[in-house]
Amino acid sequence: MSTKAPSPIDQHRRRGRVAMTAGDAAVGVRVKRALSQEDESLLSQILAQEQDFIDSPAFREPGAEDKIYVEAPDVAKPDTSWYHPVMDDLSPGKSRTVKSAQQVILTGAEEKV
């Protein structure tokens, strides 16, 4: 019985799996416990989504909600076409084409959003 070689995505997932360690409770002993498939799937879904909250003093300023949600300027998305996902590194025979990237420089008001 021959086994099929793992795909590039499976190879990447194996390297990037989240694992928990015993920490300070087991001094001198390093124990790794992998998450269950269900927990790993849930964690992957959570980490794949955009984070909704990063604490900032701007949140506690008077009128913060209007400044952030109503009066906030539109922020241009950076050009990420130059960035290739990990799969390009894992797939043999794929060559990269470098594209020029347009730089996005935020104003102070945009950075605050």
N, CA, C and O atoms as a GROMACS GRO file, in nm:
protein
  452
    1MET      N    1   0.084  -0.117   0.000
    1MET     CA    2   0.000   0.000   0.000
    1MET      C    3   0.089   0.124   0.000
    1MET      O    4   0.169   0.143   0.092
    2SER      N    5   0.076   0.206  -0.100
    2SER     CA    6   0.158   0.327  -0.107
    2SER      C    7   0.080   0.445  -0.050
    2SER      O    8  -0.041   0.456  -0.067
    3THR      N    9   0.154   0.533   0.016
    3THR     CA   10   0.088   0.651   0.072
    3THR      C   11   0.118   0.770  -0.017
    3THR      O   12   0.227   0.783  -0.072
    4LYS      N   13   0.019   0.855  -0.030
    4LYS     CA   14   0.032   0.974  -0.114
    4LYS      C   15   0.112   1.080  -0.039
    4LYS      O   16   0.092   1.100   0.081
    5ALA      N   17   0.200   1.148  -0.108
    5ALA     CA   18   0.279   1.255  -0.046
    5ALA      C   19   0.186   1.370  -0.008
    5ALA      O   20   0.092   1.401  -0.082
    6PRO      N   21   0.211   1.432   0.108
    6PRO     CA   22   0.124   1.544   0.149
    6PRO      C   23   0.135   1.661   0.051
    6PRO      O   24   0.242   1.690  -0.002
    7SER      N   25   0.022   1.727   0.029
    7SER     CA   26   0.020   1.842  -0.061
    7SER      C   27   0.096   1.958   0.003
    7SER      O   28   0.122   1.956   0.124
    8PRO      N   29   0.133   2.058  -0.075
    8PRO     CA   30   0.203   2.174  -0.018
    8PRO      C   31   0.124   2.241   0.095
    8PRO      O   32   0.183   2.285   0.194
    9ILE      N   33  -0.008   2.249   0.082
    9ILE     CA   34  -0.087   2.312   0.188
    9ILE      C   35  -0.084   2.227   0.315
    9ILE      O   36  -0.079   2.280   0.425
   10ASP      N   37  -0.087   2.094   0.300
   10ASP     CA   38  -0.078   2.007   0.417
   10ASP      C   39   0.058   2.021   0.484
   10ASP      O   40   0.068   2.020   0.607
   11GLN      N   41   0.164   2.034   0.404
   11GLN     CA   42   0.297   2.054   0.461
   11GLN      C   43   0.302   2.183   0.541
   11GLN      O   44   0.357   2.187   0.652
   12HIS      N   45   0.244   2.288   0.485
   12HIS     CA   46   0.242   2.417   0.555
   12HIS      C   47   0.160   2.408   0.683
   12HIS      O   48   0.201   2.460   0.787
   13ARG      N   49   0.046   2.343   0.676
   13ARG     CA   50  -0.039   2.331   0.796
   13ARG      C   51   0.032   2.254   0.907
   13ARG      O   52   0.020   2.290   1.024
   14ARG      N   53   0.106   2.152   0.871
   14ARG     CA   54   0.178   2.075   0.973
   14ARG      C   55   0.281   2.162   1.044
   14ARG      O   56   0.298   2.153   1.165
   15ARG      N   57   0.350   2.247   0.966
   15ARG     CA   58   0.450   2.335   1.027
   15ARG      C   59   0.386   2.443   1.112
   15ARG      O   60   0.443   2.485   1.212
   16GLY      N   61   0.267   2.488   1.071
   16GLY     CA   62   0.206   2.602   1.138
   16GLY      C   63   0.103   2.566   1.242
   16GLY      O   64   0.035   2.655   1.293
   17ARG      N   65   0.088   2.439   1.276
   17ARG     CA   66  -0.014   2.400   1.373
   17ARG      C   67   0.012   2.465   1.507
   17ARG      O   68   0.126   2.478   1.551
   18VAL      N   69  -0.094   2.504   1.570
   18VAL     CA   70  -0.086   2.566   1.702
   18VAL      C   71  -0.078   2.454   1.804
   18VAL      O   72  -0.152   2.356   1.796
   19ALA      N   73   0.011   2.468   1.900
   19ALA     CA   74   0.024   2.369   2.006
   19ALA      C   75   0.036   2.441   2.139
   19ALA      O   76   0.085   2.553   2.147
   20MET      N   77  -0.009   2.374   2.244
   20MET     CA   78   0.000   2.430   2.378
   20MET      C   79   0.113   2.360   2.451
   20MET      O   80   0.135   2.240   2.432
   21THR      N   81   0.185   2.433   2.536
   21THR     CA   82   0.290   2.373   2.617
   21THR      C   83   0.251   2.384   2.763
   21THR      O   84   0.164   2.463   2.800
   22ALA      N   85   0.315   2.304   2.847
   22ALA     CA   86   0.282   2.302   2.989
   22ALA      C   87   0.328   2.429   3.060
   22ALA      O   88   0.275   2.462   3.166
   23GLY      N   89   0.426   2.500   3.003
   23GLY     CA   90   0.471   2.626   3.061
   23GLY      C   91   0.554   2.607   3.187
   23GLY      O   92   0.628   2.510   3.198
   24ASP      N   93   0.540   2.702   3.282
   24ASP     CA   94   0.621   2.701   3.403
   24ASP      C   95   0.588   2.584   3.497
   24ASP      O   96   0.668   2.550   3.583
   25ALA      N   97   0.471   2.524   3.480
   25ALA     CA   98   0.429   2.416   3.569
   25ALA      C   99   0.522   2.295   3.558
   25ALA      O  100   0.539   2.220   3.654
   26ALA      N  101   0.581   2.276   3.443
   26ALA     CA  102   0.669   2.161   3.423
   26ALA      C  103   0.811   2.210   3.398
   26ALA      O  104   0.859   2.207   3.284
   27VAL      N  105   0.876   2.254   3.502
   27VAL     CA  106   1.012   2.307   3.490
   27VAL      C  107   1.105   2.197   3.443
   27VAL      O  108   1.109   2.088   3.501
   28GLY      N  109   1.180   2.225   3.338
   28GLY     CA  110   1.275   2.128   3.285
   28GLY      C  111   1.212   2.024   3.194
   28GLY      O  112   1.284   1.948   3.130
   29VAL      N  113   1.081   2.018   3.189
   29VAL     CA  114   1.013   1.921   3.105
   29VAL      C  115   0.935   1.998   2.998
   29VAL      O  116   0.852   2.083   3.030
   30ARG      N  117   0.962   1.968   2.875
   30ARG     CA  118   0.892   2.037   2.766
   30ARG      C  119   0.790   1.940   2.707
   30ARG      O  120   0.825   1.839   2.645
   31VAL      N  121   0.665   1.973   2.728
   31VAL     CA  122   0.557   1.888   2.681
   31VAL      C  123   0.474   1.967   2.581
   31VAL      O  124   0.434   2.080   2.608
   32LYS      N  125   0.450   1.908   2.465
   32LYS     CA  126   0.365   1.973   2.366
   32LYS      C  127   0.237   1.893   2.352
   32LYS      O  128   0.239   1.770   2.336
   33ARG      N  129   0.126   1.965   2.359
   33ARG     CA  130  -0.003   1.900   2.336
   33ARG      C  131  -0.070   1.974   2.221
   33ARG      O  132  -0.091   2.095   2.228
   34ALA      N  133  -0.104   1.902   2.119
   34ALA     CA  134  -0.169   1.965   2.004
   34ALA      C  135  -0.316   1.989   2.036
   34ALA      O  136  -0.377   1.916   2.114
   35LEU      N  137  -0.371   2.091   1.974
   35LEU     CA  138  -0.514   2.117   1.988
   35LEU      C  139  -0.591   2.010   1.911
   35LEU      O  140  -0.538   1.949   1.819
   36SER      N  141  -0.714   1.989   1.951
   36SER     CA  142  -0.797   1.896   1.876
   36SER      C  143  -0.825   1.957   1.739
   36SER      O  144  -0.810   2.078   1.720
   37GLN      N  145  -0.864   1.876   1.644
   37GLN     CA  146  -0.895   1.926   1.510
   37GLN      C  147  -1.004   2.032   1.517
   37GLN      O  148  -1.000   2.132   1.445
   38GLU      N  149  -1.103   2.010   1.604
   38GLU     CA  150  -1.214   2.105   1.618
   38GLU      C  151  -1.164   2.239   1.673
   38GLU      O  152  -1.200   2.345   1.622
   39ASP      N  153  -1.079   2.233   1.777
   39ASP     CA  154  -1.024   2.357   1.834
   39ASP      C  155  -0.932   2.427   1.736
   39ASP      O  156  -0.933   2.550   1.725
   40GLU      N  157  -0.852   2.350   1.663
   40GLU     CA  158  -0.762   2.409   1.565
   40GLU      C  159  -0.841   2.477   1.453
   40GLU      O  160  -0.804   2.585   1.407
   41SER      N  161  -0.949   2.413   1.411
   41SER     CA  162  -1.034   2.472   1.307
   41SER      C  163  -1.096   2.602   1.356
   41SER      O  164  -1.100   2.701   1.283
   42LEU      N  165  -1.146   2.601   1.480
   42LEU     CA  166  -1.206   2.722   1.538
   42LEU      C  167  -1.102   2.833   1.549
   42LEU      O  168  -1.130   2.948   1.513
   43LEU      N  169  -0.983   2.800   1.597
   43LEU     CA  170  -0.878   2.900   1.611
   43LEU      C  171  -0.838   2.956   1.475
   43LEU      O  172  -0.815   3.077   1.462
   44SER      N  173  -0.829   2.872   1.374
   44SER     CA  174  -0.794   2.918   1.240
   44SER      C  175  -0.899   3.014   1.187
   44SER      O  176  -0.866   3.115   1.124
   45GLN      N  177  -1.027   2.984   1.212
   45GLN     CA  178  -1.135   3.074   1.168
   45GLN      C  179  -1.125   3.208   1.238
   45GLN      O  180  -1.142   3.313   1.175
   46ILE      N  181  -1.098   3.206   1.367
   46ILE     CA  182  -1.089   3.331   1.444
   46ILE      C  183  -0.972   3.414   1.396
   46ILE      O  184  -0.986   3.535   1.375
   47LEU      N  185  -0.855   3.351   1.378
   47LEU     CA  186  -0.736   3.425   1.338
   47LEU      C  187  -0.740   3.471   1.193
   47LEU      O  188  -0.668   3.563   1.155
   48ALA      N  189  -0.824   3.407   1.110
   48ALA     CA  190  -0.834   3.445   0.969
   48ALA      C  191  -0.915   3.573   0.950
   48ALA      O  192  -0.906   3.638   0.846
   49GLN      N  193  -0.994   3.608   1.051
   49GLN     CA  194  -1.080   3.726   1.039
   49GLN      C  195  -1.008   3.849   1.090
   49GLN      O  196  -0.917   3.842   1.173
   50GLU      N  197  -1.052   3.964   1.037
   50GLU     CA  198  -0.997   4.091   1.080
   50GLU      C  199  -1.032   4.113   1.227
   50GLU      O  200  -1.144   4.085   1.270
   51GLN      N  201  -0.937   4.163   1.304
   51GLN     CA  202  -0.961   4.189   1.446
   51GLN      C  203  -1.044   4.315   1.462
   51GLN      O  204  -1.019   4.415   1.395
   52ASP      N  205  -1.142   4.311   1.550
   52ASP     CA  206  -1.234   4.422   1.567
   52ASP      C  207  -1.186   4.528   1.666
   52ASP      O  208  -1.235   4.641   1.662
   53PHE      N  209  -1.093   4.495   1.753
   53PHE     CA  210  -1.061   4.588   1.861
   53PHE      C  211  -0.913   4.588   1.894
   53PHE      O  212  -0.853   4.483   1.918
   54ILE      N  213  -0.856   4.706   1.896
   54ILE     CA  214  -0.721   4.728   1.948
   54ILE      C  215  -0.734   4.852   2.035
   54ILE      O  216  -0.772   4.959   1.986
   55ASP      N  217  -0.702   4.840   2.162
   55ASP     CA  218  -0.723   4.950   2.256
   55ASP      C  219  -0.641   5.072   2.216
   55ASP      O  220  -0.527   5.061   2.170
   56SER      N  221  -0.701   5.190   2.236
   56SER     CA  222  -0.634   5.316   2.203
   56SER      C  223  -0.690   5.426   2.292
   56SER      O  224  -0.809   5.425   2.323
   57PRO      N  225  -0.607   5.522   2.333
   57PRO     CA  226  -0.657   5.635   2.410
   57PRO      C  227  -0.761   5.716   2.332
   57PRO      O  228  -0.843   5.785   2.392
   58ALA      N  229  -0.757   5.709   2.199
   58ALA     CA  230  -0.854   5.782   2.116
   58ALA      C  231  -0.997   5.738   2.146
   58ALA      O  232  -1.091   5.814   2.124
   59PHE      N  233  -1.015   5.615   2.194
   59PHE     CA  234  -1.149   5.565   2.225
   59PHE      C  235  -1.211   5.637   2.344
   59PHE      O  236  -1.333   5.639   2.358
   60ARG      N  237  -1.128   5.695   2.429
   60ARG     CA  238  -1.178   5.761   2.550
   60ARG      C  239  -1.189   5.912   2.535
   60ARG      O  240  -1.226   5.982   2.630
   61GLU      N  241  -1.157   5.965   2.417
   61GLU     CA  242  -1.169   6.109   2.393
   61GLU      C  243  -1.316   6.147   2.377
   61GLU      O  244  -1.397   6.064   2.335
   62PRO      N  245  -1.351   6.272   2.410
   62PRO     CA  246  -1.490   6.317   2.389
   62PRO      C  247  -1.527   6.307   2.240
   62PRO      O  248  -1.450   6.349   2.154
   63GLY      N  249  -1.644   6.253   2.212
   63GLY     CA  250  -1.691   6.239   2.074
   63GLY      C  251  -1.617   6.135   1.994
   63GLY      O  252  -1.618   6.140   1.871
   64ALA      N  253  -1.552   6.040   2.061
   64ALA     CA  254  -1.470   5.940   1.992
   64ALA      C  255  -1.551   5.858   1.892
   64ALA      O  256  -1.503   5.830   1.782
   65GLU      N  257  -1.672   5.820   1.928
   65GLU     CA  258  -1.751   5.735   1.839
   65GLU      C  259  -1.778   5.806   1.706
   65GLU      O  260  -1.764   5.745   1.599
   66ASP      N  261  -1.816   5.934   1.711
   66ASP     CA  262  -1.839   6.008   1.586
   66ASP      C  263  -1.710   6.026   1.508
   66ASP      O  264  -1.709   6.012   1.385
   67LYS      N  265  -1.600   6.057   1.577
   67LYS     CA  266  -1.472   6.077   1.508
   67LYS      C  267  -1.428   5.950   1.435
   67LYS      O  268  -1.373   5.956   1.325
   68ILE      N  269  -1.453   5.837   1.498
   68ILE     CA  270  -1.405   5.710   1.442
   68ILE      C  271  -1.499   5.656   1.334
   68ILE      O  272  -1.454   5.612   1.229
   69TYR      N  273  -1.630   5.658   1.362
   69TYR     CA  274  -1.724   5.592   1.272
   69TYR      C  275  -1.793   5.685   1.173
   69TYR      O  276  -1.837   5.640   1.067
   70VAL      N  277  -1.804   5.814   1.204
   70VAL     CA  278  -1.878   5.905   1.116
   70VAL      C  279  -1.784   5.999   1.040
   70VAL      O  280  -1.794   6.012   0.918
   71GLU      N  281  -1.694   6.063   1.112
   71GLU     CA  282  -1.609   6.165   1.052
   71GLU      C  283  -1.477   6.111   0.998
   71GLU      O  284  -1.398   6.186   0.940
   72ALA      N  285  -1.451   5.984   1.016
   72ALA     CA  286  -1.322   5.927   0.976
   72ALA      C  287  -1.302   5.932   0.825
   72ALA      O  288  -1.395   5.903   0.750
   73PRO      N  289  -1.182   5.969   0.781
   73PRO     CA  290  -1.154   5.970   0.636
   73PRO      C  291  -1.141   5.827   0.585
   73PRO      O  292  -1.108   5.736   0.660
   74ASP      N  293  -1.168   5.809   0.457
   74ASP     CA  294  -1.146   5.678   0.396
   74ASP      C  295  -0.996   5.654   0.388
   74ASP      O  296  -0.920   5.742   0.346
   75VAL      N  297  -0.954   5.536   0.429
   75VAL     CA  298  -0.812   5.501   0.428
   75VAL      C  299  -0.786   5.412   0.308
   75VAL      O  300  -0.851   5.309   0.290
   76ALA      N  301  -0.689   5.452   0.226
   76ALA     CA  302  -0.655   5.373   0.107
   76ALA      C  303  -0.590   5.242   0.149
   76ALA      O  304  -0.508   5.238   0.240
   77LYS      N  305  -0.627   5.136   0.081
   77LYS     CA  306  -0.566   5.006   0.107
   77LYS      C  307  -0.430   5.001   0.037
   77LYS      O  308  -0.418   5.046  -0.076
   78PRO      N  309  -0.328   4.947   0.104
   78PRO     CA  310  -0.196   4.939   0.040
   78PRO      C  311  -0.195   4.836  -0.072
   78PRO      O  312  -0.275   4.742  -0.072
   79ASP      N  313  -0.106   4.854  -0.166
   79ASP     CA  314  -0.089   4.760  -0.276
   79ASP      C  315  -0.007   4.642  -0.224
   79ASP      O  316   0.112   4.658  -0.194
   80THR      N  317  -0.068   4.528  -0.216
   80THR     CA  318   0.003   4.409  -0.166
   80THR      C  319   0.029   4.308  -0.278
   80THR      O  320   0.055   4.191  -0.251
   81SER      N  321   0.021   4.353  -0.403
   81SER     CA  322   0.041   4.260  -0.514
   81SER      C  323   0.184   4.204  -0.516
   81SER      O  324   0.208   4.100  -0.577
   82TRP      N  325   0.277   4.273  -0.452
   82TRP     CA  326   0.416   4.225  -0.448
   82TRP      C  327   0.431   4.106  -0.354
   82TRP      O  328   0.527   4.030  -0.363
   83TYR      N  329   0.336   4.092  -0.262
   83TYR     CA  330   0.346   3.988  -0.161
   83TYR      C  331   0.280   3.860  -0.212
   83TYR      O  332   0.165   3.862  -0.256
   84HIS      N  333   0.351   3.752  -0.205
   84HIS     CA  334   0.295   3.624  -0.247
   84HIS      C  335   0.280   3.535  -0.125
   84HIS      O  336   0.370   3.528  -0.042
   85PRO      N  337   0.167   3.468  -0.115
   85PRO     CA  338   0.145   3.380   0.001
   85PRO      C  339   0.249   3.269   0.010
   85PRO      O  340   0.326   3.245  -0.083
   86VAL      N  341   0.248   3.204   0.120
   86VAL     CA  342   0.343   3.096   0.148
   86VAL      C  343   0.335   2.986   0.044
   86VAL      O  344   0.434   2.918   0.018
   87MET      N  345   0.219   2.969  -0.017
   87MET     CA  346   0.204   2.861  -0.114
   87MET      C  347   0.303   2.874  -0.230
   87MET      O  348   0.345   2.772  -0.285
   88ASP      N  349   0.340   2.995  -0.267
   88ASP     CA  350   0.438   3.011  -0.374
   88ASP      C  351   0.572   2.949  -0.335
   88ASP      O  352   0.643   2.894  -0.419
   89ASP      N  353   0.605   2.960  -0.206
   89ASP     CA  354   0.730   2.902  -0.159
   89ASP      C  355   0.723   2.750  -0.153
   89ASP      O  356   0.824   2.682  -0.169
   90LEU      N  357   0.603   2.697  -0.131
   90LEU     CA  358   0.588   2.553  -0.116
   90LEU      C  359   0.566   2.482  -0.249
   90LEU      O  360   0.586   2.361  -0.258
   91SER      N  361   0.527   2.554  -0.352
   91SER     CA  362   0.500   2.492  -0.481
   91SER      C  363   0.623   2.500  -0.569
   91SER      O  364   0.665   2.609  -0.609
   92PRO      N  365   0.682   2.384  -0.601
   92PRO     CA  366   0.801   2.386  -0.686
   92PRO      C  367   0.763   2.427  -0.828
   92PRO      O  368   0.654   2.399  -0.876
   93GLY      N  369   0.856   2.494  -0.894
   93GLY     CA  370   0.835   2.529  -1.033
   93GLY      C  371   0.761   2.659  -1.056
   93GLY      O  372   0.747   2.702  -1.170
   94LYS      N  373   0.714   2.722  -0.952
   94LYS     CA  374   0.644   2.850  -0.969
   94LYS      C  375   0.746   2.962  -0.958
   94LYS      O  376   0.824   2.968  -0.862
   95SER      N  377   0.746   3.048  -1.055
   95SER     CA  378   0.838   3.161  -1.049
   95SER      C  379   0.760   3.286  -1.010
   95SER      O  380   0.642   3.299  -1.042
   96ARG      N  381   0.826   3.376  -0.943
   96ARG     CA  382   0.763   3.499  -0.898
   96ARG      C  383   0.785   3.609  -1.002
   96ARG      O  384   0.891   3.617  -1.065
   97THR      N  385   0.686   3.692  -1.017
   97THR     CA  386   0.702   3.812  -1.098
   97THR      C  387   0.689   3.930  -1.005
   97THR      O  388   0.588   3.947  -0.938
   98VAL      N  389   0.790   4.012  -1.003
   98VAL     CA  390   0.791   4.126  -0.914
   98VAL      C  391   0.719   4.242  -0.981
   98VAL      O  392   0.750   4.279  -1.095
   99LYS      N  393   0.622   4.298  -0.911
   99LYS     CA  394   0.547   4.412  -0.963
   99LYS      C  395   0.583   4.533  -0.879
   99LYS      O  396   0.618   4.521  -0.762
  100SER      N  397   0.573   4.648  -0.939
  100SER     CA  398   0.601   4.768  -0.862
  100SER      C  399   0.484   4.794  -0.767
  100SER      O  400   0.368   4.778  -0.805
  101ALA      N  401   0.515   4.832  -0.646
  101ALA     CA  402   0.413   4.856  -0.545
  101ALA      C  403   0.396   5.006  -0.524
  101ALA      O  404   0.493   5.081  -0.519
  102GLN      N  405   0.271   5.046  -0.511
  102GLN     CA  406   0.243   5.186  -0.483
  102GLN      C  407   0.241   5.203  -0.332
  102GLN      O  408   0.173   5.128  -0.261
  103GLN      N  409   0.314   5.300  -0.284
  103GLN     CA  410   0.324   5.323  -0.140
  103GLN      C  411   0.205   5.406  -0.092
  103GLN      O  412   0.168   5.505  -0.155
  104VAL      N  413   0.147   5.366   0.020
  104VAL     CA  414   0.037   5.441   0.081
  104VAL      C  415   0.091   5.505   0.207
  104VAL      O  416   0.135   5.435   0.299
  105ILE      N  417   0.087   5.636   0.213
  105ILE     CA  418   0.132   5.708   0.332
  105ILE      C  419   0.009   5.769   0.399
  105ILE      O  420  -0.062   5.848   0.338
  106LEU      N  421  -0.014   5.730   0.523
  106LEU     CA  422  -0.131   5.777   0.596
  106LEU      C  423  -0.106   5.913   0.660
  106LEU      O  424   0.006   5.945   0.700
  107THR      N  425  -0.212   5.991   0.668
  107THR     CA  426  -0.206   6.117   0.742
  107THR      C  427  -0.224   6.084   0.890
  107THR      O  428  -0.260   5.972   0.924
  108GLY      N  429  -0.200   6.181   0.975
  108GLY     CA  430  -0.220   6.159   1.118
  108GLY      C  431  -0.364   6.120   1.149
  108GLY      O  432  -0.387   6.033   1.233
  109ALA      N  433  -0.461   6.183   1.082
  109ALA     CA  434  -0.602   6.150   1.104
  109ALA      C  435  -0.633   6.008   1.061
  109ALA      O  436  -0.708   5.937   1.128
  110GLU      N  437  -0.574   5.964   0.949
  110GLU     CA  438  -0.597   5.827   0.902
  110GLU      C  439  -0.534   5.726   0.996
  110GLU      O  440  -0.592   5.619   1.020
  111GLU      N  441  -0.417   5.757   1.050
  111GLU     CA  442  -0.353   5.666   1.144
  111GLU      C  443  -0.436   5.648   1.270
  111GLU      O  444  -0.437   5.540   1.328
  112LYS      N  445  -0.505   5.752   1.311
  112LYS     CA  446  -0.586   5.744   1.432
  112LYS      C  447  -0.706   5.653   1.415
  112LYS      O  448  -0.754   5.596   1.513
  113VAL      N  449  -0.754   5.639   1.293
  113VAL     CA  450  -0.868   5.553   1.268
  113VAL      C  451  -0.820   5.412   1.281
  113VAL      O  452  -0.898   5.318   1.265
   0.00000   0.00000   0.00000
